[in-house]
């Protein structure tokens, strides 16, 4: 989100040193902070299928195997800061990972979404994911009807490419002067996404990340960087652990232990230094 930060005159204050080892500490204690919420909305048909959406992938012995093998990650710059940790976690779990999260965009609603719709069919064809995860962006502005139409289009596009779609709510973030005019649309977007996912229980799902982040961007639970919007390494690692748990519930994915990936080279990515993360 560096582009919009610059255009709105906001700066990124430096963050106190946190130490990369905190990524592991946060990840390993994540289950204790989540409470009882799973963050997964599962339909009755999903429950009957042991948490896996319809279709199913065959295996050599004829048994159902829905574990994801290729994951495409979509979102804005919030998603971009989560991508390095997701990449490390997914690859450690044997899943190929690609991120198209985009600074200053990445959404699917309204005119600003044109670059996303232009790129997506090409990416789906070249990368051939079996699961696409779209984190609702800070730019998914519009009426609930406009949002639902965009998310319906996304479900259709992803499903026609042979993949499931997971719609993921965004973490809470600071509503400053840049976002304030769009506050109503920001608030309605996750509800719109959830309603669309419920219309496609076999090929789409909604993950409510409030189970991880809560709903207050200023709280410690939200794990925002000092700009109040993005996450640093430890928050991104916590999200990657949580997301892996949701894949396990829905698909039977076997997440790699956090201590095998959470302090890897990804923690030095430039996206974090630009935020002032240590």
Number of C-alpha atoms within 10 A of each C-alpha: 18 15 11 14 14 11 9 12 8 14 11 15 13 15 15 11 9 13 13 18 15 17 25 22 16 22 22 17 11 17 16 8 12 17 10 9 11 18 20 20 16 21 18 9 14 19 12 10 16 12 20 25 23 15 13 15 13 11 10 7 6 8 10 14 15 20 19 24 17 20 24 22 23 27 29 24 24 25 28 24 25 27 26 25 28 29 21 25 26 27 18 16 18 15 18 17 20 19 19 19 25 19 17 18 22 28 27 26 26 15 9 16 16 14 14 19 17 10 11 16 13 11 14 19 11 9 14 17 23 21 23 26 22 27 26 26 28 27 22 27 25 18 17 18 12 17 24 22 17 22 26 19 16 21 24 18 17 24 17 11 15 17 24 26 26 23 25 25 21 24 29 21 22 17 16 13 10 15 17 12 12 16 14 14 21 22 14 17 28 25 17 21 27 22 16 24 26 16 13 17 19 20 23 26 29 26 25 22 22 20 18 23 23 17 16 14 19 16 13 10 16 22 27 24 25 18 18 18 21 25 27 25 32 28 24 28 32 30 25 25 26 22 23 20 20 19 21 17 17 23 20 17 21 16 22 17 15 21 15 13 23 30 21 15 11 18 26 15 12 12 20 20 14 12 21 18 24 16
